[in-house]
């Protein structure tokens, strides 16, 4: 966790969280449908003991990471099914 590569990745996740938080204020999202980030931020505001602010980075970035692996798995499954 203390290697230069992990520190860079942590900084990227922190930057991502800051960007998401800056565009997910209630005023900016008034006419938009709710998404996962809105639900996570409202959960943090309503019950900070259940989802502390220190865990928001993991909670927000986990679906992004899972999306990559799910896409790879689906691509492999389609390729395996179509390939002769």
Biopython code that builds the backbone (N, CA, C, O; Angstrom):
import numpy as np
from Bio.PDB.StructureBuilder import StructureBuilder

atoms = [
    (1, "UNK", "N", (0.809, -1.204, 0.000)),
    (1, "UNK", "CA", (0.000, 0.000, 0.000)),
    (1, "UNK", "C", (0.850, 1.266, 0.000)),
    (1, "UNK", "O", (0.344, 2.348, -0.298)),
    (2, "UNK", "N", (2.105, 1.149, 0.322)),
    (2, "UNK", "CA", (2.947, 2.340, 0.403)),
    (2, "UNK", "C", (3.891, 2.475, -0.793)),
    (2, "UNK", "O", (4.805, 3.300, -0.777)),
    (3, "UNK", "N", (3.673, 1.690, -1.795)),
    (3, "UNK", "CA", (4.524, 1.790, -2.983)),
    (3, "UNK", "C", (4.109, 3.002, -3.815)),
    (3, "UNK", "O", (2.974, 3.466, -3.699)),
    (4, "UNK", "N", (4.998, 3.516, -4.641)),
    (4, "UNK", "CA", (4.651, 4.683, -5.462)),
    (4, "UNK", "C", (3.446, 4.440, -6.365)),
    (4, "UNK", "O", (2.631, 5.340, -6.568)),
    (5, "UNK", "N", (3.330, 3.223, -6.909)),
    (5, "UNK", "CA", (2.192, 2.919, -7.775)),
    (5, "UNK", "C", (0.866, 2.983, -7.031)),
    (5, "UNK", "O", (-0.115, 3.516, -7.550)),
    (6, "UNK", "N", (0.835, 2.447, -5.828)),
    (6, "UNK", "CA", (-0.395, 2.478, -5.034)),
    (6, "UNK", "C", (-0.725, 3.895, -4.587)),
    (6, "UNK", "O", (-1.898, 4.260, -4.504)),
    (7, "UNK", "N", (0.279, 4.683, -4.304)),
    (7, "UNK", "CA", (0.027, 6.082, -3.929)),
    (7, "UNK", "C", (-0.578, 6.854, -5.098)),
    (7, "UNK", "O", (-1.462, 7.688, -4.904)),
    (8, "UNK", "N", (-0.099, 6.574, -6.313)),
    (8, "UNK", "CA", (-0.669, 7.225, -7.499)),
    (8, "UNK", "C", (-2.119, 6.807, -7.703)),
    (8, "UNK", "O", (-2.975, 7.635, -8.017)),
    (9, "UNK", "N", (-2.386, 5.530, -7.525)),
    (9, "UNK", "CA", (-3.758, 5.036, -7.693)),
    (9, "UNK", "C", (-4.685, 5.621, -6.634)),
    (9, "UNK", "O", (-5.834, 5.950, -6.929)),
    (10, "UNK", "N", (-4.198, 5.751, -5.414)),
    (10, "UNK", "CA", (-4.995, 6.359, -4.351)),
    (10, "UNK", "C", (-5.300, 7.811, -4.683)),
    (10, "UNK", "O", (-6.411, 8.284, -4.446)),
    (11, "UNK", "N", (-4.322, 8.516, -5.229)),
    (11, "UNK", "CA", (-4.529, 9.914, -5.605)),
    (11, "UNK", "C", (-5.565, 10.021, -6.726)),
    (11, "UNK", "O", (-6.379, 10.944, -6.732)),
    (12, "UNK", "N", (-5.536, 9.076, -7.675)),
    (12, "UNK", "CA", (-6.510, 9.081, -8.769)),
    (12, "UNK", "C", (-7.917, 8.861, -8.229)),
    (12, "UNK", "O", (-8.857, 9.527, -8.661)),
    (13, "UNK", "N", (-8.068, 7.933, -7.292)),
    (13, "UNK", "CA", (-9.388, 7.667, -6.705)),
    (13, "UNK", "C", (-9.863, 8.871, -5.911)),
    (13, "UNK", "O", (-11.046, 9.209, -5.961)),
    (14, "UNK", "N", (-8.970, 9.525, -5.180)),
    (14, "UNK", "CA", (-9.347, 10.738, -4.449)),
    (14, "UNK", "C", (-9.788, 11.846, -5.396)),
    (14, "UNK", "O", (-10.760, 12.548, -5.115)),
    (15, "UNK", "N", (-9.087, 12.012, -6.517)),
    (15, "UNK", "CA", (-9.466, 13.009, -7.515)),
    (15, "UNK", "C", (-10.822, 12.679, -8.118)),
    (15, "UNK", "O", (-11.651, 13.568, -8.313)),
    (16, "UNK", "N", (-11.051, 11.410, -8.411)),
    (16, "UNK", "CA", (-12.343, 10.976, -8.947)),
    (16, "UNK", "C", (-13.466, 11.280, -7.963)),
    (16, "UNK", "O", (-14.512, 11.795, -8.358)),
    (17, "UNK", "N", (-13.260, 10.969, -6.697)),
    (17, "UNK", "CA", (-14.271, 11.236, -5.678)),
    (17, "UNK", "C", (-14.547, 12.731, -5.563)),
    (17, "UNK", "O", (-15.703, 13.135, -5.446)),
    (18, "UNK", "N", (-13.508, 13.553, -5.596)),
    (18, "UNK", "CA", (-13.701, 15.007, -5.535)),
    (18, "UNK", "C", (-14.504, 15.512, -6.722)),
    (18, "UNK", "O", (-15.372, 16.369, -6.560)),
    (19, "UNK", "N", (-14.225, 14.991, -7.917)),
    (19, "UNK", "CA", (-14.974, 15.413, -9.111)),
    (19, "UNK", "C", (-16.433, 14.993, -9.028)),
    (19, "UNK", "O", (-17.327, 15.763, -9.379)),
    (20, "UNK", "N", (-16.672, 13.779, -8.566)),
    (20, "UNK", "CA", (-18.056, 13.311, -8.449)),
    (20, "UNK", "C", (-18.801, 14.122, -7.404)),
    (20, "UNK", "O", (-19.954, 14.494, -7.620)),
    (21, "UNK", "N", (-18.166, 14.403, -6.279)),
    (21, "UNK", "CA", (-18.805, 15.200, -5.241)),
    (21, "UNK", "C", (-19.102, 16.617, -5.718)),
    (21, "UNK", "O", (-20.104, 17.208, -5.316)),
    (22, "UNK", "N", (-18.244, 17.167, -6.569)),
    (22, "UNK", "CA", (-18.457, 18.541, -7.025)),
    (22, "UNK", "C", (-19.650, 18.667, -7.968)),
    (22, "UNK", "O", (-20.236, 19.746, -8.066)),
    (23, "UNK", "N", (-20.024, 17.598, -8.661)),
    (23, "UNK", "CA", (-21.168, 17.672, -9.577)),
    (23, "UNK", "C", (-22.412, 16.998, -9.021)),
    (23, "UNK", "O", (-23.443, 16.974, -9.692)),
    (24, "UNK", "N", (-22.344, 16.455, -7.823)),
    (24, "UNK", "CA", (-23.502, 15.788, -7.236)),
    (24, "UNK", "C", (-24.059, 16.555, -6.044)),
    (24, "UNK", "O", (-24.398, 15.960, -5.021)),
    (25, "UNK", "N", (-24.151, 17.857, -6.173)),
    (25, "UNK", "CA", (-24.814, 18.637, -5.141)),
    (25, "UNK", "C", (-26.312, 18.598, -5.411)),
    (25, "UNK", "O", (-26.720, 18.451, -6.563)),
    (26, "UNK", "N", (-27.127, 18.724, -4.393)),
    (26, "UNK", "CA", (-28.577, 18.664, -4.615)),
    (26, "UNK", "C", (-29.079, 19.716, -5.603)),
    (26, "UNK", "O", (-30.014, 19.444, -6.357)),
    (27, "UNK", "N", (-28.491, 20.895, -5.618)),
    (27, "UNK", "CA", (-28.916, 21.934, -6.551)),
    (27, "UNK", "C", (-28.630, 21.571, -8.003)),
    (27, "UNK", "O", (-29.445, 21.857, -8.880)),
    (28, "UNK", "N", (-27.497, 20.953, -8.265)),
    (28, "UNK", "CA", (-27.139, 20.573, -9.627)),
    (28, "UNK", "C", (-27.904, 19.351, -10.103)),
    (28, "UNK", "O", (-28.078, 19.162, -11.307)),
    (29, "UNK", "N", (-28.361, 18.524, -9.184)),
    (29, "UNK", "CA", (-29.014, 17.270, -9.548)),
    (29, "UNK", "C", (-30.536, 17.341, -9.417)),
    (29, "UNK", "O", (-31.192, 16.299, -9.419)),
    (30, "UNK", "N", (-31.113, 18.537, -9.302)),
    (30, "UNK", "CA", (-32.547, 18.653, -9.041)),
    (30, "UNK", "C", (-33.403, 18.096, -10.175)),
    (30, "UNK", "O", (-34.436, 17.487, -9.895)),
    (31, "UNK", "N", (-33.029, 18.272, -11.423)),
    (31, "UNK", "CA", (-33.832, 17.794, -12.549)),
    (31, "UNK", "C", (-33.327, 16.476, -13.122)),
    (31, "UNK", "O", (-33.863, 16.006, -14.126)),
    (32, "UNK", "N", (-32.331, 15.876, -12.526)),
    (32, "UNK", "CA", (-31.729, 14.649, -13.052)),
    (32, "UNK", "C", (-32.219, 13.437, -12.255)),
    (32, "UNK", "O", (-32.524, 13.558, -11.068)),
    (33, "UNK", "N", (-32.296, 12.283, -12.897)),
    (33, "UNK", "CA", (-32.649, 11.073, -12.140)),
    (33, "UNK", "C", (-31.534, 10.700, -11.173)),
    (33, "UNK", "O", (-30.359, 10.966, -11.426)),
    (34, "UNK", "N", (-31.919, 10.082, -10.066)),
    (34, "UNK", "CA", (-30.927, 9.680, -9.063)),
    (34, "UNK", "C", (-30.061, 8.552, -9.607)),
    (34, "UNK", "O", (-30.518, 7.717, -10.388)),
    (35, "UNK", "N", (-28.820, 8.546, -9.185)),
    (35, "UNK", "CA", (-27.923, 7.460, -9.555)),
    (35, "UNK", "C", (-27.240, 6.935, -8.294)),
    (35, "UNK", "O", (-27.556, 7.357, -7.182)),
    (36, "UNK", "N", (-26.313, 6.022, -8.480)),
    (36, "UNK", "CA", (-25.655, 5.384, -7.341)),
    (36, "UNK", "C", (-24.903, 6.395, -6.485)),
    (36, "UNK", "O", (-24.934, 6.307, -5.257)),
    (37, "UNK", "N", (-24.237, 7.340, -7.104)),
    (37, "UNK", "CA", (-23.477, 8.335, -6.343)),
    (37, "UNK", "C", (-24.418, 9.180, -5.476)),
    (37, "UNK", "O", (-24.094, 9.477, -4.326)),
    (38, "UNK", "N", (-25.570, 9.567, -6.012)),
    (38, "UNK", "CA", (-26.542, 10.322, -5.211)),
    (38, "UNK", "C", (-26.970, 9.527, -3.985)),
    (38, "UNK", "O", (-27.057, 10.074, -2.885)),
    (39, "UNK", "N", (-27.236, 8.238, -4.173)),
    (39, "UNK", "CA", (-27.657, 7.394, -3.060)),
    (39, "UNK", "C", (-26.549, 7.237, -2.025)),
    (39, "UNK", "O", (-26.819, 7.264, -0.825)),
    (40, "UNK", "N", (-25.312, 7.075, -2.472)),
    (40, "UNK", "CA", (-24.207, 6.939, -1.525)),
    (40, "UNK", "C", (-23.982, 8.217, -0.730)),
    (40, "UNK", "O", (-23.749, 8.165, 0.478)),
    (41, "UNK", "N", (-24.050, 9.365, -1.398)),
    (41, "UNK", "CA", (-23.835, 10.631, -0.692)),
    (41, "UNK", "C", (-24.979, 10.928, 0.273)),
    (41, "UNK", "O", (-24.741, 11.458, 1.358)),
    (42, "UNK", "N", (-26.211, 10.598, -0.099)),
    (42, "UNK", "CA", (-27.321, 10.830, 0.827)),
    (42, "UNK", "C", (-27.244, 9.870, 2.015)),
    (42, "UNK", "O", (-27.606, 10.238, 3.133)),
    (43, "UNK", "N", (-26.774, 8.639, 1.778)),
    (43, "UNK", "CA", (-26.571, 7.705, 2.884)),
    (43, "UNK", "C", (-25.495, 8.211, 3.826)),
    (43, "UNK", "O", (-25.627, 8.080, 5.042)),
    (44, "UNK", "N", (-24.434, 8.786, 3.284)),
    (44, "UNK", "CA", (-23.376, 9.346, 4.121)),
    (44, "UNK", "C", (-23.895, 10.522, 4.948)),
    (44, "UNK", "O", (-23.548, 10.670, 6.120)),
    (45, "UNK", "N", (-24.730, 11.354, 4.325)),
    (45, "UNK", "CA", (-25.280, 12.505, 5.064)),
    (45, "UNK", "C", (-26.270, 12.067, 6.137)),
    (45, "UNK", "O", (-26.293, 12.641, 7.225)),
    (46, "UNK", "N", (-27.090, 11.057, 5.843)),
    (46, "UNK", "CA", (-28.119, 10.660, 6.803)),
    (46, "UNK", "C", (-27.570, 9.789, 7.931)),
    (46, "UNK", "O", (-28.043, 9.884, 9.064)),
    (47, "UNK", "N", (-26.586, 8.947, 7.643)),
    (47, "UNK", "CA", (-26.036, 8.059, 8.662)),
    (47, "UNK", "C", (-24.524, 7.928, 8.473)),
    (47, "UNK", "O", (-24.050, 6.933, 7.925)),
    (48, "UNK", "N", (-23.760, 8.938, 8.930)),
    (48, "UNK", "CA", (-22.307, 8.908, 8.712)),
    (48, "UNK", "C", (-21.598, 7.776, 9.450)),
    (48, "UNK", "O", (-20.461, 7.437, 9.122)),
    (49, "UNK", "N", (-22.255, 7.199, 10.433)),
    (49, "UNK", "CA", (-21.633, 6.082, 11.142)),
    (49, "UNK", "C", (-21.701, 4.802, 10.308)),
    (49, "UNK", "O", (-20.797, 3.969, 10.377)),
    (50, "UNK", "N", (-22.770, 4.641, 9.520)),
    (50, "UNK", "CA", (-22.924, 3.466, 8.677)),
    (50, "UNK", "C", (-21.984, 3.514, 7.479)),
    (50, "UNK", "O", (-21.329, 2.523, 7.156)),
    (51, "UNK", "N", (-21.921, 4.672, 6.822)),
    (51, "UNK", "CA", (-21.025, 4.862, 5.679)),
    (51, "UNK", "C", (-20.187, 6.114, 5.931)),
    (51, "UNK", "O", (-20.579, 7.212, 5.534)),
    (52, "UNK", "N", (-19.032, 5.957, 6.592)),
    (52, "UNK", "CA", (-18.202, 7.125, 6.882)),
    (52, "UNK", "C", (-17.620, 7.735, 5.605)),
    (52, "UNK", "O", (-17.487, 7.063, 4.582)),
    (53, "UNK", "N", (-17.284, 8.999, 5.688)),
    (53, "UNK", "CA", (-16.736, 9.700, 4.530)),
    (53, "UNK", "C", (-15.418, 9.077, 4.069)),
    (53, "UNK", "O", (-15.072, 9.159, 2.890)),
    (54, "UNK", "N", (-14.688, 8.461, 4.987)),
    (54, "UNK", "CA", (-13.423, 7.825, 4.604)),
    (54, "UNK", "C", (-13.643, 6.600, 3.715)),
    (54, "UNK", "O", (-12.713, 6.167, 3.034)),
    (55, "UNK", "N", (-14.846, 6.038, 3.707)),
    (55, "UNK", "CA", (-15.139, 4.865, 2.874)),
    (55, "UNK", "C", (-15.826, 5.226, 1.565)),
    (55, "UNK", "O", (-16.105, 4.343, 0.755)),
    (56, "UNK", "N", (-16.101, 6.499, 1.343)),
    (56, "UNK", "CA", (-16.797, 6.892, 0.116)),
    (56, "UNK", "C", (-15.968, 6.599, -1.132)),
    (56, "UNK", "O", (-16.528, 6.230, -2.164)),
    (57, "UNK", "N", (-14.681, 6.752, -1.061)),
    (57, "UNK", "CA", (-13.833, 6.481, -2.225)),
    (57, "UNK", "C", (-13.959, 5.045, -2.690)),
    (57, "UNK", "O", (-14.074, 4.786, -3.888)),
    (58, "UNK", "N", (-13.940, 4.115, -1.760)),
    (58, "UNK", "CA", (-14.095, 2.707, -2.106)),
    (58, "UNK", "C", (-15.507, 2.425, -2.617)),
    (58, "UNK", "O", (-15.681, 1.692, -3.590)),
    (59, "UNK", "N", (-16.511, 3.004, -1.965)),
    (59, "UNK", "CA", (-17.896, 2.761, -2.363)),
    (59, "UNK", "C", (-18.188, 3.300, -3.760)),
    (59, "UNK", "O", (-18.955, 2.692, -4.508)),
    (60, "UNK", "N", (-17.592, 4.425, -4.118)),
    (60, "UNK", "CA", (-17.830, 5.018, -5.437)),
    (60, "UNK", "C", (-16.994, 4.326, -6.510)),
    (60, "UNK", "O", (-17.470, 4.141, -7.630)),
    (61, "UNK", "N", (-15.767, 3.943, -6.194)),
    (61, "UNK", "CA", (-14.902, 3.357, -7.217)),
    (61, "UNK", "C", (-15.135, 1.864, -7.434)),
    (61, "UNK", "O", (-14.764, 1.347, -8.488)),
    (62, "UNK", "N", (-15.723, 1.165, -6.495)),
    (62, "UNK", "CA", (-15.950, -0.275, -6.645)),
    (62, "UNK", "C", (-16.791, -0.628, -7.873)),
    (62, "UNK", "O", (-16.414, -1.537, -8.612)),
    (63, "UNK", "N", (-17.917, 0.056, -8.124)),
    (63, "UNK", "CA", (-18.673, -0.280, -9.341)),
    (63, "UNK", "C", (-17.878, -0.019, -10.622)),
    (63, "UNK", "O", (-18.052, -0.735, -11.608)),
    (64, "UNK", "N", (-17.018, 0.984, -10.623)),
    (64, "UNK", "CA", (-16.209, 1.256, -11.810)),
    (64, "UNK", "C", (-15.212, 0.137, -12.073)),
    (64, "UNK", "O", (-14.986, -0.252, -13.219)),
    (65, "UNK", "N", (-14.623, -0.372, -11.011)),
    (65, "UNK", "CA", (-13.671, -1.472, -11.148)),
    (65, "UNK", "C", (-14.401, -2.751, -11.549)),
    (65, "UNK", "O", (-13.927, -3.494, -12.408)),
    (66, "UNK", "N", (-15.551, -3.008, -10.931)),
    (66, "UNK", "CA", (-16.320, -4.213, -11.259)),
    (66, "UNK", "C", (-16.799, -4.180, -12.709)),
    (66, "UNK", "O", (-16.899, -5.222, -13.357)),
    (67, "UNK", "N", (-17.091, -2.994, -13.211)),
    (67, "UNK", "CA", (-17.545, -2.851, -14.596)),
    (67, "UNK", "C", (-16.480, -3.345, -15.570)),
    (67, "UNK", "O", (-16.810, -3.961, -16.583)),
    (68, "UNK", "N", (-15.233, -3.088, -15.281)),
    (68, "UNK", "CA", (-14.143, -3.526, -16.155)),
    (68, "UNK", "C", (-14.087, -5.050, -16.202)),
    (68, "UNK", "O", (-13.995, -5.638, -17.280)),
    (69, "UNK", "N", (-14.141, -5.688, -15.038)),
    (69, "UNK", "CA", (-14.063, -7.142, -14.993)),
    (69, "UNK", "C", (-15.297, -7.790, -15.598)),
    (69, "UNK", "O", (-15.187, -8.818, -16.266)),
    (70, "UNK", "N", (-16.469, -7.208, -15.379)),
    (70, "UNK", "CA", (-17.686, -7.747, -15.965)),
    (70, "UNK", "C", (-17.637, -7.647, -17.485)),
    (70, "UNK", "O", (-18.046, -8.577, -18.180)),
    (71, "UNK", "N", (-17.145, -6.538, -17.999)),
    (71, "UNK", "CA", (-17.001, -6.378, -19.442)),
    (71, "UNK", "C", (-16.041, -7.397, -20.032)),
    (71, "UNK", "O", (-16.302, -7.955, -21.098)),
    (72, "UNK", "N", (-14.937, -7.641, -19.349)),
    (72, "UNK", "CA", (-13.982, -8.656, -19.816)),
    (72, "UNK", "C", (-14.620, -10.040, -19.818)),
    (72, "UNK", "O", (-14.445, -10.808, -20.764)),
    (73, "UNK", "N", (-15.359, -10.357, -18.761)),
    (73, "UNK", "CA", (-15.980, -11.681, -18.669)),
    (73, "UNK", "C", (-17.039, -11.864, -19.743)),
    (73, "UNK", "O", (-17.123, -12.931, -20.352)),
    (74, "UNK", "N", (-17.853, -10.833, -19.985)),
    (74, "UNK", "CA", (-18.871, -10.939, -21.033)),
    (74, "UNK", "C", (-18.240, -11.038, -22.413)),
    (74, "UNK", "O", (-18.707, -11.800, -23.259)),
    (75, "UNK", "N", (-17.187, -10.278, -22.641)),
    (75, "UNK", "CA", (-16.490, -10.359, -23.927)),
    (75, "UNK", "C", (-15.920, -11.740, -24.162)),
    (75, "UNK", "O", (-16.006, -12.269, -25.270)),
    (76, "UNK", "N", (-15.331, -12.335, -23.120)),
    (76, "UNK", "CA", (-14.793, -13.682, -23.246)),
    (76, "UNK", "C", (-15.900, -14.687, -23.505)),
    (76, "UNK", "O", (-15.742, -15.586, -24.330)),
    (77, "UNK", "N", (-17.035, -14.542, -22.800)),
    (77, "UNK", "CA", (-18.136, -15.484, -22.986)),
    (77, "UNK", "C", (-18.691, -15.396, -24.408)),
    (77, "UNK", "O", (-18.991, -16.421, -25.021)),
    (78, "UNK", "N", (-18.825, -14.197, -24.923)),
    (78, "UNK", "CA", (-19.332, -14.046, -26.291)),
    (78, "UNK", "C", (-18.325, -14.601, -27.287)),
    (78, "UNK", "O", (-18.711, -15.285, -28.234)),
    (79, "UNK", "N", (-17.060, -14.325, -27.093)),
    (79, "UNK", "CA", (-16.029, -14.838, -27.986)),
    (79, "UNK", "C", (-15.996, -16.374, -27.947)),
    (79, "UNK", "O", (-15.888, -17.028, -28.984)),
    (80, "UNK", "N", (-16.090, -16.930, -26.749)),
    (80, "UNK", "CA", (-16.052, -18.400, -26.611)),
    (80, "UNK", "C", (-17.267, -19.043, -27.278)),
    (80, "UNK", "O", (-17.177, -20.148, -27.813)),
    (81, "UNK", "N", (-18.382, -18.355, -27.242)),
    (81, "UNK", "CA", (-19.612, -18.898, -27.832)),
    (81, "UNK", "C", (-19.593, -18.778, -29.359)),
    (81, "UNK", "O", (-20.092, -19.669, -30.046)),
    (82, "UNK", "N", (-19.038, -17.716, -29.891)),
    (82, "UNK", "CA", (-19.063, -17.454, -31.326)),
    (82, "UNK", "C", (-17.888, -18.115, -32.044)),
    (82, "UNK", "O", (-18.022, -18.561, -33.183)),
    (83, "UNK", "N", (-16.750, -18.175, -31.379)),
    (83, "UNK", "CA", (-15.545, -18.711, -32.030)),
    (83, "UNK", "C", (-15.731, -20.189, -32.371)),
    (83, "UNK", "O", (-16.367, -20.923, -31.615)),
    (84, "UNK", "N", (-15.187, -20.626, -33.493)),
    (84, "UNK", "CA", (-15.349, -22.038, -33.902)),
    (84, "UNK", "C", (-14.598, -23.001, -33.029)),
    (84, "UNK", "O", (-14.647, -24.210, -33.259)),
]
sb = StructureBuilder()
sb.init_structure("model")
sb.init_model(0)
sb.init_chain("A")
sb.init_seg("    ")
for serial, (resi, resn, name, xyz) in enumerate(atoms, 1):
    if name == "N":
        sb.init_residue(resn, " ", resi, " ")
    sb.init_atom(name, np.array(xyz, "f"), 0.0, 1.0, " ", f" {name:<3s}", serial, name[0])
structure = sb.get_structure()
